[in-house]
Amino acid sequence: MPQNRRTKQNSDNNINIIPHLPRGPATQARDKKANKFLIFSFMSYIISQMFDNDKKIFAAPLAGITDKPFRTILREFAPYASMVTEMISCHSLVEQHKNCIRNFDNYADEGNIGAQIFGADSYLMGEAAKILADAGAKWIDINMGCPVPKVATRSGAGAHLMRDHKLAGEIIQSVVKSVKIPVSIKTRLGWDESHQDWIDLIRIAADCGASFATIHGRTRAQGYSGQSTLPNKPDLPIPIIANGDIKNLADVERVQNLGYDGAMIGRAMLGQPWIIGQICGTCDKPENIGNVALKHLDLIINYYGEKSGVPMFRKHAAWYSAGMPNSAQFRIRVNQITDAEQLKYLIKEFWSIN
């Protein structure tokens, strides 16, 4: 919505009259250029918040998981951790698809958060980055590793950009030029076992203005199967964050010993959103997980509405209850419920909450 738009008043209303001020000739006008020193100082400050601390822990973007309700829960346990949103389509964002509620998130109150975008159109990626920066994102992350076929093959985005370094460079340059906040990429070791050229891609990213990168220790062909295997960090011009099968403090220390500048935790957060806080030393495991589940459910319902929110919460209920006695029966009952109050009652019953 345009702001500070000037409107003329009618002659009967003599308030808020816009004065006619003298103007110099157009030939004397100076170009308004951003103060590069201030921009670089601001970017350095954001990056320092991510890398100038003891643990350098990041919360990974997880499609369908790291939405605003989940990030709110994460933030309660890890107030200073850096987080990344679930990936957002540049087309959906620029075209303002109303059925995708995350297109309209405001990040101003979310602390150090990066917004991840994906797409294969360099212009639209730049425009999407502007929208997210205006919404309060502290940095923009470009998805160059999603292995899902509809993203990586049919859309020519995500992991496909590991096969098209020219387009990858064009996208990075477009995003970097479009915003005054840091830009990063998240990618994988390569397309498959025979094509592991992630180092080349990260060098291109650095040459195009990216401030840092995240590497997942699997190829696109592996998906999420098998073991994440990260090599020793090579000499690269930008910081590199390690990702893949990082579940605890020992794993964090392992990748730090390999030379990586940070560790990104992904699926280990499922059912235990306090894990990053535990590793960072800002919290302990909750005494009663049910209270966390109830709050998470309320946040989801407030965000999506009851009709969509209750079915959406079922997977979280399964993760929260995993490994507990009678959890299989609990999940069966959860999957039959469509009413929020019934679901809350079941959660209280399962976790013995009065």
Helices and strands as residue ranges (DSSP letters): G 26-28, H 36-51, E 57-59, H 68-77, E 82-84, E 88-89, H 90-94, G 101-104, E 113-118, H 122-134, E 139-144, H 149-152, G 158-162, H 165-178, E 183-188, H 198-207, E 212-216, E 240-243, H 249-257, E 262-265, G 267-269, H 275-280, H 289-304, H 306-321, H 327-334, H 340-350
